[in-house]
Amino acid sequence: MTPHVPVTPEEIANDIIACYDKGASVAHIHARDEEGVPTCDIKYFAETVQLLDKAGCPIVKQISTGARGGKTGEARAEALALKPLSASLASGSSNFPTSINANEPTLIEYMAKIMLTKNIKPEIEVFDVAMINNAVRLQQEGLINKGPLLFNLVLGVKGSLPATPKNLFFLVESLPPNAVWSVSVIGPQHVNLSVIAMALGGHVRVGTEDNIYYAKGVLATNVALVERIAAIAQSMGRGLAAPQDVKRIWGIE
Ligand code: ZN
């Protein structure tokens, strides 16, 4: 669909370093195999992380444990052995455009427990309001560390919540007190809703996982998306968080 998605560990690490230089403070990392197919295999994640460390890039690393590809919980949790500072945690099920975002209760608890024992900050990926309540319950049951719950509100995925201001307000109002949150908006509304999120005090995720278009008919790159949202943030008076700020905001210092 686009030549601008980094595929090899080298391409991914180089893209992350370039994005860090433009103001990104967290890298949400997926991996692909030699055929370019998404994979949970730890070796690709390990290589990417090693390249970042070798380059001295201090960006906060967040490994995806998402459901794409229909892998088992064990496979999806494999790269958590790298003990990244953060990892994505699904807390419910929904639909992706052509597949199911399948996360049954036992799998959710399994993933949460691994993150708890390895001291990995889970980022709850919210595709539906029920996922917020499930995360609150997991924390009450001791499966997520005390401290602010970290949410990424995902809007605009075909088959899930549409990307509208009303849906964003609804999700934000449904968050527990002291939650830290970002948005990740798919589709042409992504800039507008990211601006609303920043005005509400939230944070923003951008990248080619969510949008392959920068504007109508113009393909995006991760660097261009970061550069634009960083410039908007600064013009709104929202300073950019450095990796050290992220740790403080997430309560993991
Ligand atoms: Zn992802």
Boltz pocket constraint, residues with backbone or C-beta under 6 A from the ligand:
constraints:
  - pocket:
      binder: B
      contacts: [[A, 28], [A, 30], [A, 64], [A, 66], [A, 209]]
      max_distance: 6.0
